[in-house]
Amino acid sequence: MRFVLASANPGKIREMREILSEYDIDVISRSDLGIDLDVEETGSTFMENALIKARAISEATGLPAIADDSGLVVDALDGQPGVYSSSYGGDELDSSQRYLYLLEKMKGMEQRTARFVCTIVCVFPDGDCISAQGECRGSITNAPAGTGGFGYDPVFLVCGKDKTMSELTPGEKNEVSHRGEALRKFVDLLRERGY
């Protein structure tokens, strides 16, 4: 069975392909199918947003669609940026400006614990649905470090690693990341259901 990845984010697509290929799950991106669909994420939770994206792409392609909604949850900021991680600080900011905005908001704060959260949802053309969630705990650094990854990775110090997410190799990141955990749980559920 072939699955289409609902994301338009190149970093997410790369990570999802790498992880799912370990399980011989055949995935293509929506851009591979020429699907240029702007799906509005109107949900208030990661689950709601992932479900919205998966349904829209499954309906547009007639294939089972895997969607990811993920973000950074910072304890000292009452869970911000959360589901608004990709637009935090304003839509005009790029990813480096976004994490610098976060660092500025946290200036002088001692409490720096945070976690990345990822919800994976797969919607099948018959309406069946599978979902899984993963988390990666850590803390927010005072300055960015590393050149790998994307998004908030340069300012997220992974618990027990003494490295930011950006300083990990892709393989190391996939082993500990929220997305890696969610996708491994998803694969287990997929197999339990006989897909």
C-alpha positions in Angstrom: 0.0 0.0 0.0 1.2 3.5 -0.9 0.8 6.4 1.4 0.9 10.1 0.6 2.6 12.5 3.1 0.3 15.5 3.7 3.1 17.9 4.7 4.5 20.6 2.5 7.5 21.1 4.8 10.6 19.7 3.2 12.3 19.0 6.6 9.3 17.0 7.8 9.0 15.1 4.5 12.7 14.1 4.6 12.5 12.9 8.2 9.2 11.0 7.7 10.6 9.3 4.6 13.8 8.3 6.4 11.9 6.8 9.3 9.2 5.1 7.4 11.6 3.6 4.9 13.1 1.6 7.7 9.8 -0.2 7.9 9.4 -0.7 4.1 6.4 1.7 4.1 6.0 3.2 0.6 5.4 6.9 0.8 5.3 9.8 -1.7 4.9 13.5 -1.1 1.9 15.4 -2.2 4.1 17.5 -4.5 5.1 14.2 -6.2 1.5 13.9 -7.2 1.2 17.6 -8.2 -1.1 18.4 -5.3 -0.7 22.1 -4.4 -3.4 22.5 -1.8 -3.4 25.1 0.9 -5.0 23.4 3.9 -6.0 25.8 6.6 -5.1 24.6 10.0 -8.1 25.8 12.1 -7.7 23.3 15.0 -6.8 24.2 18.5 -4.8 21.0 19.1 -2.1 19.1 17.3 -4.6 16.2 16.8 -7.2 18.4 15.2 -4.8 20.0 12.8 -3.2 16.7 11.7 -6.7 15.3 11.1 -7.7 18.3 9.0 -4.6 17.9 6.8 -4.8 14.1 6.5 -8.5 14.2 5.5 -7.9 17.0 2.9 -5.0 15.2 1.2 -6.6 11.8 1.3 -9.7 13.3 -0.4 -7.6 15.1 -3.0 -5.5 12.0 -3.9 -7.7 9.0 -3.2 -4.8 7.5 -1.2 -4.3 7.0 2.5 -2.7 10.2 3.8 -0.3 10.6 6.7 -0.2 14.1 8.3 2.0 15.4 11.1 1.2 18.3 13.3 3.9 19.2 15.7 5.3 22.0 17.7 7.3 23.3 20.6 5.7 23.5 24.1 7.5 25.8 26.5 6.6 25.5 30.2 7.6 29.0 31.2 5.4 30.4 28.4 2.3 28.5 29.4 2.7 26.1 26.5 3.5 28.6 23.8 4.2 28.5 20.9 2.3 25.1 20.8 0.1 24.7 17.8 1.2 28.1 16.6 4.9 27.1 16.4 5.1 27.7 12.6 3.7 31.2 12.8 5.0 32.3 16.3 6.0 35.9 16.3 4.2 36.6 13.0 3.9 35.0 9.5 6.6 37.3 8.1 9.4 35.7 10.2 11.6 32.9 8.9 12.6 30.0 11.1 15.8 31.6 12.5 13.9 34.9 13.2 11.2 32.8 14.9 13.6 31.0 17.3 15.4 34.3 18.0 12.0 35.8 18.9 11.5 32.9 21.3 14.9 33.5 22.9 14.1 37.2 23.3 10.8 36.3 25.0 12.6 34.0 27.4 15.4 36.4 28.2 16.2 36.2 32.0 13.9 33.3 32.6 15.4 30.5 34.7 12.7 28.0 34.0 13.6 26.7 30.5 12.0 23.2 30.3 10.2 22.5 27.0 9.1 19.6 24.9 8.6 18.9 21.2 5.2 17.2 20.6 4.1 15.4 17.4 0.8 13.9 16.5 0.6 11.6 13.4 -2.7 10.9 11.8 -3.4 8.7 8.9 -6.8 8.9 7.1 -7.7 6.1 4.7 -10.1 6.7 1.7 -12.7 4.6 3.4 -12.7 6.9 6.4 -10.7 4.7 8.7 -8.2 6.6 10.9 -5.1 5.8 12.9 -3.3 8.3 15.2 -0.2 8.3 17.4 1.7 10.9 19.5 5.3 11.3 20.4 7.3 13.7 22.7 10.9 14.7 23.1 11.8 16.5 26.4 14.5 19.1 26.7 15.1 22.7 27.5 15.6 26.0 25.6 19.2 27.2 25.3 20.3 30.8 25.7 21.7 30.9 22.2 21.4 28.7 19.0 23.9 25.9 18.3 24.2 23.5 15.4 23.4 23.6 11.7 21.3 20.5 11.2 17.5 20.1 11.4 15.0 22.9 11.0 12.6 25.1 12.9 13.4 25.4 16.6 16.1 22.6 16.6 19.0 25.0 17.1 17.6 26.2 20.5 16.3 22.9 21.8 18.7 21.1 24.1 17.7 17.4 24.1 17.3 15.9 27.5 20.3 13.6 28.3 22.2 14.5 25.2 24.1 17.7 25.9 23.4 18.7 22.3 20.8 20.7 20.6 18.5 18.9 18.1 20.5 20.8 15.4 23.8 19.2 16.6 22.5 15.6 16.3 23.1 13.6 13.1 19.9 12.9 11.2 20.0 9.3 12.5 20.5 10.4 16.1 17.6 12.9 15.8 15.3 10.3 14.4 16.0 8.0 17.3 15.1 10.6 20.0 12.7 13.0 18.2 9.0 13.4 18.9 8.4 12.7 15.2 10.4 9.5 15.3 8.5 8.3 18.4 5.1 9.1 16.9 6.0 7.4 13.6 7.2 4.2 15.3 4.0 4.0 17.3 2.0 4.7 14.1 3.8 1.8 12.3 2.9 -0.6 15.2 -0.8 0.4 15.0 -0.7 0.1 11.2 0.6 -3.5 11.5 -1.9 -4.4 14.3 -4.7 -3.4 11.9 -3.2 -5.6 9.2 -2.2 -2.8 6.8 
